[in-house]
Amino acid sequence: MPSEVFLDTNALLAGIWSTAGGGRLILKLGAANAIQLLVSRQVLEEMEAVFRRKKPELLGALALVLDQAHIQTSSPPEEALLQRSQALINHAGDANILAAAWTAQVDYLVTLNRKHFLENRVVQEEAPFLIGTPGDFIVWYRHQLGKMMV
C-alpha cells in the first residue's frame, strides 16, 4: 500500500511553481501512483485563491496538475481532532490543516510552514504522523524504499 501524504498549501504551491526540487518530485510520485496525495478543501480553496490573484489564466492548468498527480480531497476534520489541533496551534487555518491530516490518518504531512509545524515541537511530538519539508519527505521515502528492498 503506498504511503499517504498530506500536502499543505505552501508545499503544493512549491511543487507546482518549481520545475525541480522535492515538491515537484512529490507530485511526480503521486502521478506514478507510488504515493497517495491528499489535500483538504481548505488547501484547494487557498490554491484557487492564489491562482485567481496571481495567474488566473492558469486555473485550468492547476486542475490538470491536480488530476495528473491523483490528488484526492480528504474528509472534513473530525471535531475532536480539530479541537485538539487548535490547542496545539494558535492559528485557525493551520490547526485545520493539522486536523485534516490527522483525520485522514496519513503517514506524512508535507509543509514549508516553519512556525506552526516544522519548529513546533509540541505538534511534532503529538501528531501521529511525520511532519517535514518536501526534501525531508523525499529522504524519508527513499529510506522506506530501502527498507522494502532488504
C-alpha positions as CSV (number, residue, x, y, z in Angstrom):
1,M,0.0,0.0,0.0
2,P,1.5,3.4,-1.0
3,S,2.3,5.9,1.7
4,E,-0.4,8.5,2.2
5,V,1.0,12.1,2.1
6,F,-1.0,15.2,3.0
7,L,0.2,18.4,1.3
8,D,-0.1,21.8,2.9
9,T,-0.9,24.7,0.5
10,N,2.7,26.0,0.5
11,A,4.2,22.6,-0.2
12,L,1.7,22.1,-3.1
13,L,2.4,25.5,-4.5
14,A,6.2,24.8,-4.3
15,G,5.6,21.6,-6.3
16,I,3.6,23.4,-9.0
17,W,5.8,26.5,-9.4
18,S,9.2,24.8,-9.3
19,T,10.3,22.7,-12.2
20,A,12.7,20.8,-9.8
21,G,13.1,20.0,-6.2
22,G,11.3,17.9,-3.6
23,G,7.8,19.4,-4.2
24,R,7.9,18.6,-7.9
25,L,9.2,15.1,-7.2
26,I,6.3,14.5,-4.8
27,L,3.8,15.4,-7.5
28,K,5.6,13.0,-9.9
29,L,5.4,10.3,-7.3
30,G,1.7,10.9,-7.0
31,A,1.3,10.8,-10.8
32,A,3.1,7.4,-10.8
33,N,0.8,6.1,-8.0
34,A,3.9,5.5,-5.9
35,I,2.3,7.5,-3.1
36,Q,-1.2,8.7,-2.4
37,L,-1.5,12.5,-2.2
38,L,-4.2,14.2,-0.1
39,V,-5.3,17.8,0.4
40,S,-8.2,19.3,2.3
41,R,-10.9,21.5,0.9
42,Q,-9.1,24.4,2.6
43,V,-5.9,23.7,0.6
44,L,-7.9,23.6,-2.6
45,E,-9.6,26.9,-1.8
46,E,-6.3,28.5,-0.9
47,M,-4.7,27.3,-4.1
48,E,-7.6,28.6,-6.2
49,A,-7.4,32.0,-4.5
50,V,-3.6,32.2,-5.2
51,F,-4.1,31.3,-8.8
52,R,-7.0,33.7,-9.2
53,R,-4.9,36.5,-7.8
54,K,-1.5,35.8,-9.5
55,K,-2.2,33.7,-12.6
56,P,-5.9,33.4,-13.4
57,E,-5.1,32.2,-16.9
58,L,-3.5,29.1,-15.4
59,L,-6.6,27.8,-13.4
60,G,-7.2,25.1,-16.0
61,A,-3.5,24.0,-15.8
62,L,-3.9,23.8,-12.0
63,A,-6.8,21.4,-12.4
64,L,-4.8,19.3,-14.8
65,V,-1.8,19.1,-12.4
66,L,-4.0,18.1,-9.5
67,D,-5.7,15.4,-11.7
68,Q,-2.4,14.1,-13.1
69,A,-0.9,13.8,-9.6
70,H,-4.0,11.9,-8.5
71,I,-4.6,14.3,-5.6
72,Q,-7.6,13.3,-3.5
73,T,-9.6,15.5,-1.2
74,S,-9.6,14.4,2.4
75,S,-12.7,14.2,4.6
76,P,-13.5,17.2,6.8
77,P,-11.6,17.1,10.1
78,E,-13.3,15.3,13.0
79,E,-14.4,17.8,15.6
80,A,-12.4,16.2,18.4
81,L,-9.2,16.3,16.3
82,L,-10.0,19.9,15.3
83,Q,-10.2,20.9,19.0
84,R,-7.0,19.1,19.8
85,S,-5.3,20.7,16.9
86,Q,-6.5,24.2,18.0
87,A,-4.9,23.5,21.4
88,L,-1.6,22.8,19.7
89,I,-1.6,25.5,17.1
90,N,-2.8,29.1,17.7
91,H,-3.7,29.7,14.1
92,A,-7.1,28.6,12.9
93,G,-6.1,27.7,9.3
94,D,-3.1,25.7,10.3
95,A,-5.0,23.9,13.1
96,N,-7.5,22.9,10.4
97,I,-4.7,21.5,8.2
98,L,-3.3,19.5,11.1
99,A,-6.8,18.2,12.0
100,A,-7.5,17.3,8.4
101,A,-4.2,15.3,8.1
102,W,-4.9,13.7,11.4
103,T,-8.4,12.7,10.4
104,A,-7.1,11.2,7.1
105,Q,-4.6,9.1,9.1
106,V,-1.7,10.0,6.7
107,D,1.8,8.8,7.1
108,Y,3.4,12.2,6.4
109,L,2.4,15.9,6.4
110,V,4.5,17.9,3.9
111,T,4.7,21.7,4.6
112,L,7.0,24.6,4.4
113,N,5.4,26.3,7.4
114,R,8.2,26.6,10.0
115,K,6.4,28.5,12.8
116,H,3.3,26.3,13.2
117,F,4.6,22.9,12.0
118,L,8.3,22.4,11.4
119,E,9.6,24.3,14.5
120,N,6.7,23.5,16.8
121,R,8.0,20.7,19.0
122,V,4.6,20.0,20.6
123,V,3.0,19.5,17.2
124,Q,5.9,17.3,16.1
125,E,5.5,15.1,19.2
126,E,1.7,14.9,19.4
127,A,0.9,14.3,15.7
128,P,0.7,10.5,14.9
129,F,2.5,11.1,11.6
130,L,5.7,12.7,10.5
131,I,5.9,16.3,9.5
132,G,8.6,17.8,7.3
133,T,9.5,19.8,4.2
134,P,9.3,18.3,0.7
135,G,13.0,17.5,0.9
136,D,12.6,15.8,4.3
137,F,9.8,13.7,2.9
138,I,11.9,12.6,-0.1
139,V,14.7,11.4,2.3
140,W,12.2,9.5,4.4
141,Y,10.6,8.0,1.3
142,R,13.9,6.8,0.0
143,H,14.6,5.3,3.4
144,Q,11.3,3.5,3.3
145,L,12.1,2.1,-0.2
146,G,15.4,0.9,1.0
147,K,13.8,-1.0,3.9
148,M,11.5,-2.7,1.4
149,M,14.4,-3.9,-0.7
150,V,16.1,-5.7,2.2
